[in-house]
Amino acid sequence: MSETDEEQPPRGDTRPMNPGTERLFVRMTFWQTVLSVVGALIGVIALYAALSESAAVRQQTAAAVWPFVQMTIEDYDTGEQAGFTLAFTNAGVGPAKVRWVKLVINGEAARNWSHAVELVGGEPDNNVSRNFIGNRVLRPDERVDMLGTMDTDLARLFRATIASGNAVLSYCYCSIFDTCWLADSRKNARDHDVVESCPDIGSDAFSN
């Protein structure tokens, strides 16, 4: 027997596929592709819905602890007596972490209230009541009188300095989620700028 007559290994069936079987195979492949695409689309929709719901929950949670620190000035002058009070109130619904307060009088940052009294032209020994506000947590509806005086002359000096526009007070505070706001007395009382974090102002921060 010659080499060419040796038994060859069996080959696959090369007979043409029945047309009906071929159409069935094509239809099955088509629907498998459609189902795969639909499955992927449903997965994308489900992921989007989950992310949207998570973002909505975060927004609702943040809104539930949103602080809003307002500065208020209360003063009076009856002609015989005068008084002046500078206060901060958390009008929001969540605690406010006050990082710092900066008070600039006649272009110079006041280091403390003794320095502030000097900058408005008062005597260092004037009767002044004061509370610390920097690095303090204010509860919702909590008010802190940062400065108060019943000294008629000093009260008038503070009122005159503020009325002339020579006093600028700025402050920065954050929520418990560390969303922060920067406020400035030269802007609208409700116009607080959202910042990534409170900037470091170093020795310009007011200290009682």
DRENLUM-185116 format. One record per residue (C-alpha): residue number from 1; x, y, z. Coordinates in nm, 3 decimals, padded with zeros to 5 digits, always signed. Example, Ala and Ser with C-alpha at 12.3 -4.5 7.8 and 13.67 -1.06 7.14 Angstrom:
REC:seq:px:py:pz
REC:1:+01.230:-00.450:+00.780
REC:2:+01.367:-00.106:+00.714
END
This chain:
REC:seq:px:py:pz
REC:1:+00.000:+00.000:+00.000
REC:2:+00.143:+00.337:-00.094
REC:3:+00.178:+00.628:+00.142
REC:4:-00.104:+00.805:-00.035
REC:5:-00.328:+00.507:+00.022
REC:6:-00.272:+00.512:+00.398
REC:7:-00.582:+00.579:+00.602
REC:8:-00.621:+00.951:+00.658
REC:9:-00.763:+01.097:+00.983
REC:10:-01.130:+01.179:+00.958
REC:11:-01.210:+01.536:+00.873
REC:12:-01.501:+01.743:+00.991
REC:13:-01.827:+01.728:+00.812
REC:14:-01.798:+01.974:+00.524
REC:15:-02.143:+01.921:+00.395
REC:16:-02.335:+02.245:+00.349
REC:17:-02.576:+02.343:+00.632
REC:18:-02.940:+02.292:+00.569
REC:19:-03.094:+02.632:+00.477
REC:20:-03.359:+02.596:+00.747
REC:21:-03.103:+02.516:+01.011
REC:22:-02.888:+02.810:+00.899
REC:23:-03.182:+03.054:+00.931
REC:24:-03.258:+02.919:+01.279
REC:25:-02.896:+02.964:+01.382
REC:26:-02.894:+03.325:+01.254
REC:27:-03.217:+03.404:+01.438
REC:28:-03.081:+03.258:+01.762
REC:29:-02.759:+03.460:+01.729
REC:30:-02.958:+03.777:+01.660
REC:31:-03.180:+03.738:+01.966
REC:32:-02.886:+03.649:+02.185
REC:33:-02.721:+03.975:+02.076
REC:34:-03.041:+04.170:+02.140
REC:35:-03.077:+04.020:+02.487
REC:36:-02.715:+04.100:+02.567
REC:37:-02.761:+04.464:+02.460
REC:38:-03.086:+04.492:+02.656
REC:39:-02.920:+04.341:+02.962
REC:40:-02.632:+04.587:+02.940
REC:41:-02.876:+04.877:+02.893
REC:42:-03.077:+04.772:+03.199
REC:43:-02.755:+04.754:+03.399
REC:44:-02.658:+05.107:+03.295
REC:45:-03.005:+05.239:+03.383
REC:46:-02.995:+05.066:+03.723
REC:47:-02.650:+05.212:+03.794
REC:48:-02.764:+05.561:+03.696
REC:49:-03.072:+05.530:+03.917
REC:50:-02.860:+05.416:+04.212
REC:51:-02.614:+05.703:+04.169
REC:52:-02.895:+05.957:+04.133
REC:53:-03.067:+05.827:+04.445
REC:54:-02.740:+05.836:+04.636
REC:55:-02.677:+06.197:+04.528
REC:56:-03.031:+06.293:+04.629
REC:57:-02.983:+06.134:+04.973
REC:58:-02.656:+06.323:+05.018
REC:59:-02.823:+06.651:+04.924
REC:60:-03.112:+06.587:+05.162
REC:61:-02.871:+06.500:+05.442
REC:62:-02.661:+06.810:+05.378
REC:63:-02.974:+07.027:+05.372
REC:64:-03.082:+06.879:+05.706
REC:65:-02.761:+07.006:+05.872
REC:66:-02.717:+07.330:+05.676
REC:67:-02.581:+07.615:+05.894
REC:68:-02.615:+07.986:+05.821
REC:69:-02.419:+08.228:+06.036
REC:70:-02.541:+08.587:+06.035
REC:71:-02.368:+08.891:+06.174
REC:72:-02.593:+09.152:+06.338
REC:73:-02.523:+09.495:+06.481
REC:74:-02.747:+09.640:+06.748
REC:75:-02.693:+09.998:+06.858
REC:76:-02.879:+10.290:+07.004
REC:77:-02.813:+10.652:+07.090
REC:78:-03.063:+10.845:+07.298
REC:79:-02.850:+11.156:+07.312
REC:80:-02.754:+11.092:+07.672
REC:81:-02.661:+10.726:+07.641
REC:82:-02.542:+10.502:+07.361
REC:83:-02.471:+10.131:+07.327
REC:84:-02.324:+09.901:+07.066
REC:85:-02.335:+09.522:+07.022
REC:86:-02.184:+09.304:+06.749
REC:87:-02.333:+08.953:+06.747
REC:88:-02.330:+08.629:+06.549
REC:89:-02.631:+08.399:+06.520
REC:90:-02.661:+08.059:+06.354
REC:91:-02.992:+08.090:+06.170
REC:92:-02.950:+07.752:+05.997
REC:93:-03.072:+07.406:+06.093
REC:94:-02.733:+07.247:+06.164
REC:95:-02.427:+07.330:+06.375
REC:96:-02.175:+07.578:+06.236
REC:97:-01.802:+07.543:+06.292
REC:98:-01.674:+07.901:+06.288
REC:99:-01.313:+07.878:+06.172
REC:100:-01.209:+08.241:+06.205
REC:101:-01.323:+08.602:+06.214
REC:102:-01.128:+08.891:+06.064
REC:103:-01.194:+09.254:+06.156
REC:104:-01.023:+09.528:+05.957
REC:105:-01.051:+09.885:+06.089
REC:106:-00.906:+10.174:+05.891
REC:107:-00.714:+09.927:+05.674
REC:108:-00.551:+09.739:+05.964
REC:109:-00.647:+09.395:+06.092
REC:110:-00.741:+09.410:+06.459
REC:111:-00.561:+09.146:+06.663
REC:112:-00.805:+09.157:+06.956
REC:113:-01.065:+09.384:+07.109
REC:114:-00.814:+09.602:+07.291
REC:115:-00.650:+09.663:+06.955
REC:116:-00.992:+09.722:+06.795
REC:117:-01.077:+09.983:+07.058
REC:118:-00.751:+10.161:+06.988
REC:119:-00.812:+10.153:+06.610
REC:120:-01.148:+10.331:+06.646
REC:121:-00.990:+10.594:+06.870
REC:122:-01.104:+10.470:+07.211
REC:123:-00.915:+10.413:+07.531
REC:124:-00.788:+10.059:+07.600
REC:125:-00.954:+10.057:+07.942
REC:126:-01.304:+10.127:+07.803
REC:127:-01.571:+09.895:+07.943
REC:128:-01.621:+09.622:+07.681
REC:129:-01.795:+09.285:+07.716
REC:130:-01.675:+09.023:+07.470
REC:131:-01.694:+08.654:+07.377
REC:132:-01.470:+08.440:+07.160
REC:133:-01.615:+08.336:+06.825
REC:134:-01.324:+08.195:+06.624
REC:135:-01.282:+07.814:+06.641
REC:136:-01.622:+07.784:+06.800
REC:137:-01.925:+07.565:+06.720
REC:138:-02.258:+07.746:+06.710
REC:139:-02.569:+07.539:+06.764
REC:140:-02.881:+07.616:+06.556
REC:141:-03.040:+07.940:+06.686
REC:142:-02.742:+08.003:+06.914
REC:143:-02.630:+08.365:+06.943
REC:144:-02.294:+08.494:+07.064
REC:145:-02.238:+08.863:+07.141
REC:146:-01.886:+08.909:+07.014
REC:147:-01.860:+09.267:+07.139
REC:148:-02.081:+09.482:+07.354
REC:149:-02.032:+09.815:+07.523
REC:150:-02.250:+10.050:+07.720
REC:151:-01.978:+10.314:+07.718
REC:152:-02.141:+10.603:+07.535
REC:153:-01.825:+10.745:+07.382
REC:154:-01.693:+10.406:+07.264
REC:155:-02.031:+10.303:+07.126
REC:156:-02.043:+10.620:+06.918
REC:157:-01.690:+10.559:+06.793
REC:158:-01.782:+10.211:+06.674
REC:159:-02.103:+10.337:+06.512
REC:160:-01.918:+10.617:+06.333
REC:161:-01.643:+10.382:+06.210
REC:162:-01.897:+10.138:+06.066
REC:163:-02.111:+10.413:+05.915
REC:164:-01.805:+10.555:+05.736
REC:165:-01.729:+10.218:+05.577
REC:166:-01.389:+10.200:+05.747
REC:167:-01.466:+09.870:+05.921
REC:168:-01.484:+09.539:+05.734
REC:169:-01.564:+09.212:+05.903
REC:170:-01.527:+08.874:+05.732
REC:171:-01.566:+08.524:+05.867
REC:172:-01.558:+08.165:+05.752
REC:173:-01.758:+07.871:+05.884
REC:174:-01.826:+07.509:+05.788
REC:175:-02.096:+07.246:+05.828
REC:176:-02.031:+06.910:+05.995
REC:177:-01.967:+06.774:+05.642
REC:178:-01.696:+07.040:+05.596
REC:179:-01.884:+07.237:+05.335
REC:180:-01.760:+07.590:+05.400
REC:181:-01.885:+07.942:+05.344
REC:182:-01.705:+08.276:+05.340
REC:183:-01.899:+08.588:+05.441
REC:184:-01.804:+08.955:+05.413
REC:185:-01.979:+09.257:+05.564
REC:186:-01.936:+09.446:+05.236
REC:187:-02.168:+09.201:+05.060
REC:188:-02.535:+09.124:+05.096
REC:189:-02.608:+08.961:+05.432
REC:190:-02.735:+08.648:+05.252
REC:191:-02.454:+08.635:+04.997
REC:192:-02.214:+08.382:+05.146
REC:193:-01.964:+08.228:+04.905
REC:194:-01.919:+07.852:+04.909
REC:195:-01.547:+07.763:+04.934
REC:196:-01.367:+07.432:+04.929
REC:197:-01.216:+07.508:+05.269
REC:198:-01.158:+07.812:+05.486
REC:199:-00.840:+07.990:+05.371
REC:200:-00.555:+08.032:+05.615
REC:201:-00.534:+08.400:+05.713
REC:202:-00.261:+08.352:+05.971
REC:203:-00.212:+08.635:+06.220
REC:204:-00.494:+08.838:+06.063
REC:205:-00.747:+08.619:+06.243
REC:206:-00.914:+08.803:+06.529
REC:207:-00.847:+08.671:+06.878
REC:208:-01.021:+08.777:+07.196
END
